[in-house]
Amino acid sequence: MSSDIASLLDKAVAGERLTPEEGLRLFGSHDLTAIGRAAHKVTERLHPEPYRTYNIDRNINYTNACTAVCDFCAFYRPPKHPDVYVLERDVLLQKIQETVDLGGDQILMQGGLHPKLPLEWYEEMLSDIKAHFPQVNVHAFSPPEIHHFTKISKLPLQTVLERLKAAGLGSIPGGGGEILVDRVRKEITRGKALTEDWLNVNRVWHQLGGRSTATMMFGHVETLAERIEHLERLRQLQDETGGFTAFICWTMQPENTDMSDVPPAGAFEYLKTQAISRLYLDNFANIQSSWVTQGEKIGQVALFFGANDMGSLMIEENVVSQAGTVYHLSVEDIRRCISEAGYIPRQRNVFYELIDEEIAPKVTPGAPVATLPILN
């Protein structure tokens, strides 16, 4: 490892802010072990507690109709496609009941950009959910969806968000972030919110007292400098509002998409990007592992590359699986992954409040994983 990289890692571990140029230099390094070790030190500084967390929720896609065209998406269908659906309300409520029965306290609800559903339809859906399940947090509608709602309703963004919040919207997921650089967004998607639109939905939601998550999907047409630009835009908005609860990154899953000829980024690139994100996003409290796209072992190893959270049980998942990536873990699997990593598994909600009782035996934080997979 060069002295330049070592000094940058020491700087980040000490809590000093990296510049975009310094972040890019880290991406130019191939010393995954050193970068991961530094990210883990930052995580332990921010989270000295002996536990690592997970969540139980269900990803419900209320419709697959979408007016946008995303080259990386195998889930959406054009509005007039014969496979288009909109979930019946009783089916939606049954899915939520199943989630509650499994100990879930949240649903992650997203869909395509439906061309005809009015804002009132979404308000009624939220109201129905809260009437039946007042204890369940509705983590719903990605920023591109909410931006789309403003176009359909011809109402200001703040008005749309105020109405959704009054109807029962609890928090906003970070979907549709991809890479927050318009050059990239215009190359891989059409008819969808651009960078400022995505950021402004979060900005206004935070100003209304709401919380949201931030994401990054990488490993397609973006440059390393554009990954840093994405992280920089998130860090700037977090400085401004403080409304992001967590950051989650994952590699594009190209199978069954119009980008199937793009070689998929492997575990090495995933762990490196997550670790650098932990070093760069000094104002984000939480980083989630993405076992949904990486699998159990890499999801577990990610706990030593900047993540303090194993993410969600994800009782139902349709978007990533349509792209050919199918990993399934039970609650027991997730708890075992955390325990084997040397931590106590604890269930949390979207606001990172612990909602279980500590029942696992005391273990030594940061104990090594018994068997590390080969990184490629």
C-alpha positions as CSV (number, residue, x, y, z in Angstrom):
1,M,0.0,0.0,0.0
2,S,1.3,3.4,-0.9
3,S,2.0,6.0,1.7
4,D,-0.6,8.3,0.0
5,I,-3.4,5.7,0.4
6,A,-2.3,4.9,3.9
7,S,-2.5,8.6,4.9
8,L,-6.0,8.9,3.3
9,L,-7.2,5.9,5.2
10,D,-5.7,7.2,8.5
11,K,-7.5,10.5,7.8
12,A,-10.9,8.9,7.3
13,V,-10.4,6.7,10.4
14,A,-9.6,9.7,12.5
15,G,-13.0,11.2,11.4
16,E,-11.6,13.8,9.0
17,R,-13.6,14.5,5.9
18,L,-12.3,13.2,2.6
19,T,-12.4,15.4,-0.5
20,P,-13.8,14.1,-3.8
21,E,-10.2,13.9,-5.2
22,E,-9.1,11.8,-2.2
23,G,-12.1,9.6,-2.6
24,L,-11.2,9.0,-6.2
25,R,-7.7,8.1,-5.2
26,L,-9.1,5.4,-3.0
27,F,-11.0,4.0,-5.9
28,G,-7.8,3.8,-7.8
29,S,-6.2,1.6,-5.1
30,H,-6.6,-2.2,-5.3
31,D,-5.7,-2.8,-1.7
32,L,-9.1,-4.2,-0.6
33,T,-7.8,-5.4,2.7
34,A,-6.5,-2.0,3.8
35,I,-9.6,-0.2,2.6
36,G,-11.9,-2.7,4.3
37,R,-9.9,-2.5,7.5
38,A,-10.2,1.3,7.6
39,A,-13.9,1.2,6.9
40,H,-14.4,-1.3,9.7
41,K,-12.5,0.9,12.1
42,V,-14.9,3.8,11.2
43,T,-17.9,1.5,11.7
44,E,-16.6,0.4,15.1
45,R,-16.0,4.1,16.1
46,L,-19.6,5.0,15.1
47,H,-21.1,1.7,16.4
48,P,-19.1,0.5,19.4
49,E,-22.1,-1.5,20.6
50,P,-21.8,-5.3,20.6
51,Y,-24.7,-5.9,18.2
52,R,-25.4,-5.6,14.5
53,T,-28.9,-5.1,13.2
54,Y,-31.5,-6.4,10.7
55,N,-35.0,-5.6,9.7
56,I,-38.1,-7.7,8.8
57,D,-40.2,-6.3,6.0
58,R,-41.7,-7.2,2.6
59,N,-41.1,-5.5,-0.7
60,I,-44.5,-5.2,-2.2
61,N,-44.7,-4.0,-5.8
62,Y,-48.2,-2.6,-6.2
63,T,-47.8,-2.3,-10.0
64,N,-45.3,-3.1,-12.7
65,A,-46.7,-0.6,-15.2
66,C,-44.1,2.0,-15.9
67,T,-43.8,4.9,-18.4
68,A,-40.1,5.1,-17.9
69,V,-37.7,2.9,-19.8
70,C,-34.7,1.7,-17.7
71,D,-32.2,-0.5,-19.6
72,F,-31.2,-2.2,-16.3
73,C,-34.8,-3.2,-15.3
74,A,-36.3,-6.6,-16.0
75,F,-39.3,-6.0,-13.8
76,Y,-41.2,-3.1,-15.5
77,R,-43.8,-3.5,-18.3
78,P,-45.0,-0.8,-20.7
79,P,-48.5,0.4,-19.7
80,K,-50.3,-1.5,-22.5
81,H,-48.3,-4.8,-22.0
82,P,-50.5,-7.9,-21.4
83,D,-48.6,-8.7,-18.2
84,V,-49.3,-5.3,-16.5
85,Y,-51.0,-5.6,-13.1
86,V,-52.2,-3.4,-10.3
87,L,-52.5,-5.3,-7.0
88,E,-56.1,-5.6,-5.7
89,R,-56.5,-4.1,-2.3
90,D,-57.4,-7.3,-0.5
91,V,-54.3,-9.0,-2.0
92,L,-52.1,-6.1,-0.7
93,L,-53.6,-6.3,2.8
94,Q,-53.1,-10.0,2.9
95,K,-49.4,-9.6,2.0
96,I,-49.1,-7.1,4.9
97,Q,-50.9,-9.5,7.3
98,E,-48.4,-12.3,6.3
99,T,-45.6,-9.8,7.1
100,V,-47.0,-9.0,10.5
101,D,-47.5,-12.6,11.3
102,L,-43.7,-13.2,10.6
103,G,-42.8,-10.4,13.0
104,G,-42.4,-7.6,10.5
105,D,-43.1,-4.0,11.4
106,Q,-42.7,-2.5,8.0
107,I,-43.6,-2.8,4.3
108,L,-41.4,-1.5,1.5
109,M,-43.8,-0.6,-1.2
110,Q,-42.8,0.5,-4.7
111,G,-44.1,0.3,-8.2
112,G,-43.5,1.6,-11.7
113,L,-44.6,5.0,-12.9
114,H,-48.2,4.2,-13.7
115,P,-49.6,6.7,-16.3
116,K,-53.2,6.9,-15.0
117,L,-53.4,6.3,-11.2
118,P,-54.3,9.6,-9.6
119,L,-52.8,10.9,-6.3
120,E,-56.1,10.1,-4.6
121,W,-55.6,6.4,-5.4
122,Y,-52.3,6.4,-3.5
123,E,-53.8,8.3,-0.6
124,E,-56.7,5.7,-0.3
125,M,-54.2,2.9,-0.4
126,L,-52.1,4.4,2.4
127,S,-55.3,5.1,4.5
128,D,-56.5,1.6,4.0
129,I,-53.1,0.2,5.2
130,K,-53.0,2.4,8.2
131,A,-56.6,1.6,9.1
132,H,-55.9,-2.1,9.1
133,F,-52.3,-2.0,10.4
134,P,-51.7,1.2,12.4
135,Q,-48.5,-0.4,13.9
136,V,-46.8,-1.0,10.5
137,N,-44.5,1.7,9.0
138,V,-45.2,2.3,5.3
139,H,-41.8,2.8,3.7
140,A,-43.0,3.6,0.2
141,F,-42.7,5.4,-3.1
142,S,-39.2,6.0,-4.4
143,P,-38.2,9.6,-5.3
144,P,-38.9,9.0,-9.0
145,E,-42.4,7.8,-8.2
146,I,-43.1,10.8,-6.1
147,H,-41.7,13.1,-8.8
148,H,-44.1,11.3,-11.2
149,F,-47.0,11.9,-8.8
150,T,-46.4,15.7,-9.1
151,K,-46.6,15.4,-12.9
152,I,-49.8,13.3,-12.8
153,S,-51.5,15.5,-10.2
154,K,-50.1,18.8,-11.5
155,L,-49.5,19.8,-7.8
156,P,-46.3,21.1,-6.1
157,L,-44.0,18.6,-4.6
158,Q,-44.5,19.8,-1.0
159,T,-48.3,19.5,-1.4
160,V,-48.0,16.0,-2.7
161,L,-45.7,14.9,0.1
162,E,-47.9,16.6,2.7
163,R,-50.9,14.7,1.4
164,L,-49.1,11.4,1.3
165,K,-47.8,11.9,4.9
166,A,-51.2,12.8,6.1
167,A,-52.6,9.6,4.5
168,G,-50.0,7.4,6.3
169,L,-46.7,7.5,4.5
170,G,-44.0,6.8,7.1
171,S,-40.7,7.0,5.3
172,I,-39.3,7.0,1.8
173,P,-37.0,4.4,0.3
174,G,-33.9,5.4,-1.8
175,G,-34.9,3.5,-4.9
176,G,-34.3,5.0,-8.3
177,G,-31.0,6.6,-7.2
178,E,-28.8,4.5,-9.5
179,I,-26.0,7.0,-10.1
180,L,-26.8,10.7,-9.3
181,V,-25.1,12.1,-12.3
182,D,-27.3,13.2,-15.2
183,R,-24.9,11.9,-17.9
184,V,-25.4,8.4,-16.5
185,R,-29.1,8.7,-15.9
186,K,-29.8,9.8,-19.4
187,E,-27.7,7.0,-20.9
188,I,-29.5,4.1,-19.0
189,T,-33.0,5.4,-18.5
190,R,-35.6,7.6,-20.2
191,G,-38.7,9.3,-18.8
192,K,-37.4,9.2,-15.2
193,A,-36.4,11.7,-12.5
194,L,-33.0,13.3,-13.0
195,T,-30.5,14.0,-10.3
196,E,-31.9,17.3,-8.9
197,D,-35.4,15.8,-9.0
198,W,-34.3,12.8,-6.9
199,L,-32.5,14.9,-4.4
200,N,-35.2,17.5,-4.1
201,V,-37.9,14.9,-3.2
202,N,-35.7,13.9,-0.3
203,R,-34.9,17.5,0.6
204,V,-38.5,18.5,0.8
205,W,-39.5,15.3,2.6
206,H,-36.7,15.9,5.2
207,Q,-37.9,19.5,5.6
208,L,-41.3,18.1,6.5
209,G,-39.7,16.0,9.2
210,G,-39.6,12.8,7.2
211,R,-36.7,10.3,7.0
212,S,-35.5,8.3,4.0
213,T,-32.7,6.0,2.9
214,A,-30.2,6.6,0.1
215,T,-28.9,4.1,-2.4
216,M,-26.4,3.6,-5.2
217,M,-26.6,1.0,-8.0
218,F,-23.2,0.8,-9.7
219,G,-21.2,-1.4,-12.1
220,H,-22.7,-0.3,-15.4
221,V,-21.8,2.8,-17.5
222,E,-20.6,5.1,-14.7
223,T,-17.0,6.1,-14.1
224,L,-15.2,5.9,-10.7
225,A,-15.3,9.7,-10.6
226,E,-19.1,9.5,-11.1
227,R,-19.4,7.1,-8.2
228,I,-17.7,9.7,-6.0
229,E,-19.9,12.5,-7.4
230,H,-22.9,10.4,-6.4
231,L,-21.5,10.1,-2.8
232,E,-20.7,13.8,-2.8
233,R,-24.3,14.8,-3.7
234,L,-25.6,12.6,-0.9
235,R,-23.2,13.9,1.6
236,Q,-24.0,17.5,0.7
237,L,-27.8,16.9,1.1
238,Q,-27.2,15.1,4.4
239,D,-25.2,18.1,5.7
240,E,-28.2,20.2,4.7
241,T,-31.0,18.1,6.2
242,G,-29.7,15.2,8.2
243,G,-32.7,13.2,7.0
244,F,-31.1,10.1,5.6
245,T,-31.1,7.1,8.0
246,A,-28.9,4.8,6.0
247,F,-27.0,4.2,2.8
248,I,-27.2,1.0,0.7
249,C,-25.2,0.2,-2.4
250,W,-25.4,-2.8,-4.8
251,T,-24.1,-3.9,-8.1
252,M,-26.3,-3.8,-11.2
253,Q,-27.8,-7.2,-12.0
254,P,-27.6,-7.3,-15.8
255,E,-29.2,-10.7,-16.5
256,N,-32.6,-10.6,-18.4
257,T,-32.2,-6.8,-19.0
258,D,-31.2,-4.7,-22.0
259,M,-27.8,-4.4,-20.4
260,S,-27.2,-8.1,-20.3
261,D,-23.9,-7.7,-22.3
262,V,-22.4,-5.6,-19.4
263,P,-20.1,-7.8,-17.3
264,P,-21.4,-8.0,-13.8
265,A,-19.3,-6.4,-11.1
266,G,-18.1,-9.0,-8.6
267,A,-17.7,-9.2,-4.9
268,F,-14.3,-7.4,-4.9
269,E,-15.8,-4.3,-6.5
270,Y,-18.9,-4.5,-4.2
271,L,-16.9,-4.7,-1.0
272,K,-14.5,-2.0,-2.2
273,T,-17.3,0.4,-3.1
274,Q,-19.2,-0.2,0.1
275,A,-16.0,0.4,2.2
276,I,-15.1,3.6,0.4
277,S,-18.7,4.7,0.8
278,R,-18.4,4.2,4.6
279,L,-15.2,6.2,4.6
280,Y,-16.6,9.0,2.5
281,L,-20.1,9.4,4.0
282,D,-19.0,10.6,7.3
283,N,-22.4,12.1,8.1
284,F,-24.4,8.8,7.5
285,A,-24.9,6.8,10.7
286,N,-25.7,3.5,9.1
287,I,-24.5,1.4,6.1
288,Q,-26.6,-1.7,5.0
289,S,-25.1,-4.8,3.6
290,S,-26.7,-6.0,0.3
291,W,-27.0,-9.8,0.7
292,V,-30.0,-9.6,-1.6
293,T,-27.7,-9.0,-4.6
294,Q,-24.5,-10.5,-3.2
295,G,-25.6,-13.6,-1.4
296,E,-25.2,-14.8,2.2
297,K,-21.4,-15.0,2.5
298,I,-20.5,-11.7,0.9
299,G,-23.4,-10.1,2.8
300,Q,-21.8,-11.4,6.0
301,V,-18.3,-10.3,5.0
302,A,-19.7,-6.8,4.3
303,L,-20.0,-6.4,8.1
304,F,-16.2,-6.1,8.0
305,F,-16.2,-3.6,5.1
306,G,-18.2,-0.8,6.6
307,A,-21.7,-2.2,7.1
308,N,-23.3,-2.2,10.6
309,D,-26.6,-3.6,9.4
310,M,-27.5,-6.8,7.5
311,G,-30.5,-5.1,5.8
312,S,-33.9,-6.7,5.5
313,L,-35.3,-10.2,5.6
314,M,-37.1,-9.2,2.4
315,I,-40.0,-11.6,2.6
316,E,-40.9,-10.8,-0.9
317,E,-38.6,-9.4,-3.6
318,N,-39.5,-9.0,-7.3
319,V,-37.2,-6.5,-9.0
320,V,-33.8,-8.0,-8.4
321,S,-35.1,-11.5,-8.8
322,Q,-36.5,-10.7,-12.3
323,A,-32.9,-9.8,-13.2
324,G,-31.9,-13.4,-12.4
325,T,-30.4,-12.8,-9.0
326,V,-32.2,-14.9,-6.4
327,Y,-30.9,-15.2,-2.8
328,H,-33.2,-16.2,0.1
329,L,-32.4,-16.0,3.8
330,S,-34.6,-16.7,6.7
331,V,-34.6,-14.7,10.0
332,E,-32.6,-17.5,11.4
333,D,-30.0,-17.3,8.6
334,I,-29.6,-13.5,9.1
335,R,-29.2,-13.9,12.8
336,R,-26.7,-16.7,12.3
337,C,-24.7,-14.6,9.9
338,I,-24.5,-11.8,12.5
339,S,-23.6,-14.2,15.3
340,E,-20.9,-15.9,13.3
341,A,-19.4,-12.5,12.6
342,G,-19.0,-12.1,16.4
343,Y,-22.0,-9.8,17.1
344,I,-25.3,-10.0,18.8
345,P,-28.2,-9.9,16.2
346,R,-30.8,-7.3,17.0
347,Q,-34.0,-6.5,15.1
348,R,-34.6,-2.8,14.4
349,N,-37.1,-0.6,12.6
350,V,-36.5,1.7,9.6
351,F,-35.5,4.5,12.1
352,Y,-32.8,2.2,13.6
353,E,-34.6,1.8,16.9
354,L,-34.3,-1.6,18.4
355,I,-37.6,-3.4,18.6
356,D,-36.7,-6.8,20.0
357,E,-35.4,-8.1,23.3
358,E,-31.8,-9.0,23.6
359,I,-31.9,-12.8,23.8
360,A,-28.6,-13.9,22.1
361,P,-25.6,-14.8,24.3
362,K,-22.9,-12.2,24.7
363,V,-20.1,-12.5,22.2
364,T,-16.9,-10.6,21.4
365,P,-17.6,-7.8,18.9
366,G,-15.6,-8.0,15.8
367,A,-14.6,-11.7,16.1
368,P,-13.5,-13.0,12.8
369,V,-15.8,-14.9,10.5
370,A,-15.0,-18.6,10.6
371,T,-14.7,-19.0,6.9
372,L,-14.2,-16.1,4.4
373,P,-15.3,-16.7,0.8
374,I,-12.9,-16.1,-2.1
375,L,-13.4,-12.6,-3.4
376,N,-13.7,-12.2,-7.1
